[in-house]
Amino acid sequence: MNRKKKINEILKKKQKKQNAKLHKSNKPRYISKAERAEMEKAQAEQTVEANTDTAINDSTTEQSE
């Protein structure tokens, strides 16, 4: 009885591990502190560029009127 039980436990463990590999986690990918800082810096630069572009466009439209 013990031998059968042990074999079944081993097979169940293997099956469980294989099923776990098939189903990927829904957890988002980890982003390190350095990467987050880099992303914030890039985003800040984009917003500054967008603000300067709109400011330049606004000033040119005011001058043409």
LOGU-951495 format. One record per residue (C-alpha): x, y, z. Coordinates in steps of 0.02 Angstrom, whole numbers, plus 32768, in hexadecimal, padded with zeros to 4 digits. Layout:
LOGU-951495
{x = X, y = Y, z = Z}
...
end
This chain:
LOGU-951495
{x = 8000, y = 8000, z = 8000}
{x = 808A, y = 807A, z = 802D}
{x = 80E8, y = 805A, z = 7F8C}
{x = 804C, y = 807C, z = 7F22}
{x = 8026, y = 8118, z = 7F86}
{x = 80D7, y = 815A, z = 7F71}
{x = 80D6, y = 813B, z = 7EB5}
{x = 802E, y = 8192, z = 7EA3}
{x = 806C, y = 8228, z = 7F07}
{x = 8106, y = 8237, z = 7E98}
{x = 809C, y = 822D, z = 7DFA}
{x = 8022, y = 82AF, z = 7E3D}
{x = 80B1, y = 8325, z = 7E66}
{x = 80F6, y = 8314, z = 7DB6}
{x = 804A, y = 8333, z = 7D6B}
{x = 8031, y = 83CC, z = 7DD9}
{x = 80D8, y = 8416, z = 7DA4}
{x = 80B1, y = 83FB, z = 7CEB}
{x = 8007, y = 844E, z = 7CFE}
{x = 8057, y = 84E1, z = 7D57}
{x = 80CF, y = 84FA, z = 7CC5}
{x = 803E, y = 84FD, z = 7C4A}
{x = 7FDF, y = 8586, z = 7CA4}
{x = 8043, y = 8627, z = 7CA3}
{x = 802F, y = 86A3, z = 7D2F}
{x = 7FC4, y = 873E, z = 7D1A}
{x = 803E, y = 879F, z = 7D85}
{x = 808D, y = 8834, z = 7D2A}
{x = 8146, y = 8832, z = 7D03}
{x = 81B7, y = 8879, z = 7D8B}
{x = 8201, y = 8923, z = 7D61}
{x = 829B, y = 8952, z = 7DC4}
{x = 82AF, y = 89FA, z = 7E19}
{x = 8332, y = 8A30, z = 7D9A}
{x = 82C1, y = 8A03, z = 7D08}
{x = 822F, y = 8A62, z = 7D56}
{x = 829D, y = 8AFC, z = 7D6C}
{x = 82D6, y = 8AEE, z = 7CB8}
{x = 8223, y = 8ADF, z = 7C7B}
{x = 81EC, y = 8B76, z = 7CE2}
{x = 827D, y = 8BDC, z = 7C9C}
{x = 8250, y = 8BAE, z = 7BE9}
{x = 819A, y = 8BD6, z = 7C09}
{x = 81C7, y = 8C7E, z = 7C56}
{x = 8231, y = 8CA8, z = 7BBD}
{x = 81A0, y = 8C7D, z = 7B4A}
{x = 8128, y = 8CEC, z = 7BAA}
{x = 81A6, y = 8D7B, z = 7BA8}
{x = 81BB, y = 8D67, z = 7AEB}
{x = 8100, y = 8D62, z = 7AD2}
{x = 80EA, y = 8DFE, z = 7B3D}
{x = 8170, y = 8E5E, z = 7ADD}
{x = 8125, y = 8E29, z = 7A36}
{x = 807A, y = 8E68, z = 7A68}
{x = 80C5, y = 8F08, z = 7AAF}
{x = 8122, y = 8F28, z = 7A0C}
{x = 8084, y = 8F05, z = 79A7}
{x = 801E, y = 8F79, z = 7A17}
{x = 809C, y = 9007, z = 7A06}
{x = 80A2, y = 8FF6, z = 7948}
{x = 7FE4, y = 8FF8, z = 7939}
{x = 7FDC, y = 9093, z = 79A8}
{x = 805B, y = 90ED, z = 793B}
{x = 8001, y = 90C2, z = 789A}
{x = 7F5C, y = 9106, z = 78DB}
end
